Amino acid sequence: MGRITQLTDTMGGMDVDLPEAMADRLPARLEADGTQRRDSLRFEPYQMLDELFRPDIVFLMRHGPTDWSMRDAKDVAPTDCANQRLLTSDGADRMHDLGLLLAANDIRPARIVTSEWCRNQATRDAVVEGMSVIAPDYSKGIDLVTDPALNLLLSLQGAPDVEDLRTLISTWDGGDGSGPLLVISHFTNIEELTNFSVYEGEMLMIDPKRDNRVLGYVRLRSAGPDVGHFE
């Protein structure tokens, strides 16, 4: 059902051919150029293609697109959804599409570990729902974990540092071989750990066997910079 193509010397794309009866599960959206297109995935470098399907790989992801008109209240509790920035409805739809595209191309995590923050929990739920379009019973087999060690750095109720996050990634060995580890955290945590700046909904692919080296990224074709961290 998935379709992987090489787009440039360094970039690959992941698409999906859905049956007509399921076509509305990946709706077309209006692009900046005025055309209607269904979303797809981009990954780079293309040369890491084989690495994408290793069960001992870790995908370190930032939560999906949020409403930047709403800022986190000072000292807000991670589970206080009324006083923090949340996923937009469009952001949830895009994370659903992300999950669908990942599962259609046989990238299905065995475990998902998520920050307590509401935007991260909503991201996880949308990704899992999208994966379930391709494999209805698959979500029942995912080990879903919430870990305060992934909570937002530089928040009064956040994680104090990224050491526990580093350990989580370093010790992933592929589990039972059924899929990789997906970790859903925050921009600040990911940048502190990897020195990479990531879009909302973007994933870095990390290899614990190579001292947590970042091998590349995977993100929706429609992903773009947010006003909070990019000019």
Sequence and secondary structure as in RCSB ss.txt:
>XXXX:A:sequence
MGRITQLTDTMGGMDVDLPEAMADRLPARLEADGTQRRDSLRFEPYQMLDELFRPDIVFLMRHGPTDWSMRDAKD
VAPTDCANQRLLTSDGADRMHDLGLLLAANDIRPARIVTSEWCRNQATRDAVVEGMSVIAPDYSKGIDLVTDPAL
NLLLSLQGAPDVEDLRTLISTWDGGDGSGPLLVISHFTNIEELTNFSVYEGEMLMIDPKRDNRVLGYVRLRSAGP
DVGHFE
>XXXX:A:secstr
 EEEEE SSS EEEEE   GGGGGGS EEE TTS EEE  EEEE GGGGGGGG TT EEEEE   B TTS   TT
  TT GGGS  B HHHHHHHHHHHHHHHHTT   SEEEE SSHHHHHHHHHHHHHHHHHSTTGGGGSEEEE GGG
S TTSTTS S SHHHHHHHHT   TTTT  EEEEE HHHHHHHHS    TT EEEEEGGGTTEEEEEEEETT   
 TTT  
